[in-house]
Amino acid sequence: MSQTGTGSEVWLVDPDTHAQSVFISAEVDGLVVDPTGTRLYIAQPSTSSVRGYDLTKTPPALVYQSGAITDGTNTPLNVDGLAMGVGSLQSFLFVNCNDGTLWMLNPTGAPLAAPTGIMVPAGAAVLIASEGTRGDFVAGDTLRCIDSRGVTGECMPSLLPTLLITQSAEIDRLTIAGGGFEAPPSSQLYGPDFQRVPGPDLPATGPFAFLALAAMLIGLGWAHAHRVRATAS
């Protein structure tokens, strides 16, 4: 678990014994472990960057430091929630920022191919969505998945989780044909007092507008979002 603010750290907590210990001493907000369980990525808002730690080392070793994720005027965007891609998005990191943008980051040491075949350089961050309000949490949704054709439906082993992205007053869904997002197999994203109410597709000019990787990914149907609202039942 992460602790933000003064004395920001990553803590290791045993849910059975309640034993607690500092795991990593570093500024941290969002965090995510890669599908292999060997790499931990943490978001550092003050530098608008992402760090990666090798979990096979004791203590965990810093092995990756991204550059600052900034807007067109080089203003830091306060990185927050993190998610790992799977399927055609394998090895990509997705970063939800407080300024209402969503980024796709290549944290590896080599170029990675996006689902359209476009190569994303090592260490590069690509803007996926903008015009949001305040981005914070992200979570892979094991209740709503997507297949290789881009069709969403109830999840089964052959399908990949979609991504829920919080904004100030709504939760948006990112779906990418052939790609998905890491999520615990027993994720519980809704409490007993809430139910999901699916909304219409968000248009490219809507409150959370998805951009093209090469000015044309939306036209190719590479990514789209649905608005999901949680209402008291």
N, C-alpha and C positions, 0 to 999 in steps of 0.2 A: 504494500500500500504506500501511497505518496503522502507527504505532509508538506503543504505549501506555506509561504510566509517566512517569518524569521526562523532560522534553524531548519530550513527546508531539507528533507531527507527522504530516502526510500527505506521503509521498515519491513522487516520480515516478521510476520505474525503467524503463530500456530493457532488455528481456530479451535482446536481441541483443548490444548493446555493453556491458551492465552499468553504463552511466552512471547516476548517481543525483543527484537534486537535491531540496531541500525544496520542496514544492508549496504547502502551506498550513501555517502555524504555529498550531496550536490543539490543545487536548486532544481526542483522538479515540479511539474504539474501533471499532465497526462503521461501514462506509461503503457507499454504493450510488450508482450513477449512474442518472439517469432514462432512459427509453427514447429520448429525443431526443438524449442525449449532451451536453446543455447544462447540466445541473444536477447537482451533487454534494451528497449529504446525508451528514452525519457524526453519529455518536452521541457525546454528551458525558456520561459516567457521573456525574461529580461534581455536575453540575447537573441530572441526569436529563432532559436536553433534547436536541433535534435542531437542527442548523444546516444551512442550504442555501447553496451557493455557485454563482454564475453562472460557468460554465466558458468562456463566450465572451469574458470579460474577462481582461486580463493585468496584474497577477496576478488569480486568481479573486476575485470580489467577493462579500462576505457579503450575501445578499438575503433570508434567512429565518432566524428564530430562534423556535423553539417555546417555549411555556411549559413549566414543569417537569411531567413526568408523575409523578403521585403516587398513593398509595393513599387510602383513605377518611380516614386520619388525617394526610394531607399529608406522609407520609414518602416521600422520593425513592426510586425503584425501580431505579436503576442501569441505564439503557438500554444495550443492547448491539448485537445483530444487527439489520440493517435490510434490508428488501426492498421493491421497488416493485410495485404492482399493475398489471395490464393487463386488457383486456377491460372487463367491467362494474366492475372495480376500478381503472380508469385514474386516475392521479394520487394514489391513496391510498398512504401509507407504512405498512408493518407493522413493529412494533418489538417485539423479543424482549427481555425484561427479566430481570435476575438473580434476581428474587424469584419466578419461575415464572409470570409473567403475559405475555400477548401483547396488544398494543394496535394499533388501526387509527387512523392520524393523517391529518387533512386539512391538508396543508401549503400549500394554495392560499389566495388572498385572497377566495374565494367559497364558499358552501355546495356540497357535493357529494352526489349521490344515491347511497346504498348500493344493492346489488342488490334489496333489498326495497322500494325507493322512499323509505325514510326519509332525510331530509336531515341530513347531518352538518355542523354549522356550521364556518365557516372557522377553522382553528387548533385545532379540537377533537380530543381523543384519546378513542376509544371502547374500552372493555375488551372483548376478544373471548374470551379464555380465561384461566383461573386454576387454582390448585391444582397447578401444576407444581412442579418442584424448583428447578433453577437454569438459567434460559434463557441461551443464548449465541448460537451461530451460527444463521443461516437461509440457505436456498438454494433457488432455483427448480429443480425436478426435471424435466429434459427427457426423462427415461426413463419417467415416469408422468404422464399428462395427464388433463384433464377436459373434457367437452363441455358444450354448453348445457343438457343435461338433468341434469347432475350425475353422469354416468357416467364412471368413470375407465378408462383403458386405455393401451395403448402409444401413444406420441406420433406425431403426424403434423402437417403444416402447419396443419390446420384446428382443432387442439386447443391448449389452453393449459396451460403447466406448473403443477403443484401445488407446494406449499411444504413443505419439510422444516424442522423446528424441533428443535434439540437441547435436551435436558434433561440432568440429571446422568448418567443411566444408560440413556437411550433416545433415539430419534429419532422424533418425531411428524410426521404429515402433515396439512396443512390443505388441504381442497378446498372450493371455493365455486362452485356452478353458474353458468356464464356468466362467471366471473372466473378470472384466473390471475396468475402472478407472473413478473416479468422474470427471464430466465436466459440465459446465453450459449448459442448454438446448439450449441457443442461441449463443453458442461459434462461434466466427468469427476468424478462425485461418489463413486466407489468405486474403491479401488485393486485391483490384480490378486489380492490375497490375501483379498478380502472379497466376499461376496455378499449380496444383499438377501433378507430373509425376511419377507414381508408378514404382518401380524398381523390380529386381528379389529378391527372398529370399536370405538373407545373410547366407552363410554357417557358421557352428560352428567354423571354423577356419578363418573367415573373419575379417575385420577391427574392428568389434564390436562383439566379440564372446560370445555367451551365454553359461553359465556354468550350471552344474547340481546341484540341491539342495543336492542330495546325490550321486553325481558323475554319475547320469544316467537320469536326468529329460529331457535332450534334446533327448535322445534316446526314451523316452516315448512320445515325441511330446508335452511336457507340455508348452514350450515357444519357440517362434521364432520371427524373426524380418524381416521387409521389409525396404528397403531404400527408402526414399521419398525425392525427390529433388524439390525445388521451382525454377522455371525459369521464366524470364520475358516473358509475352505474347505479 
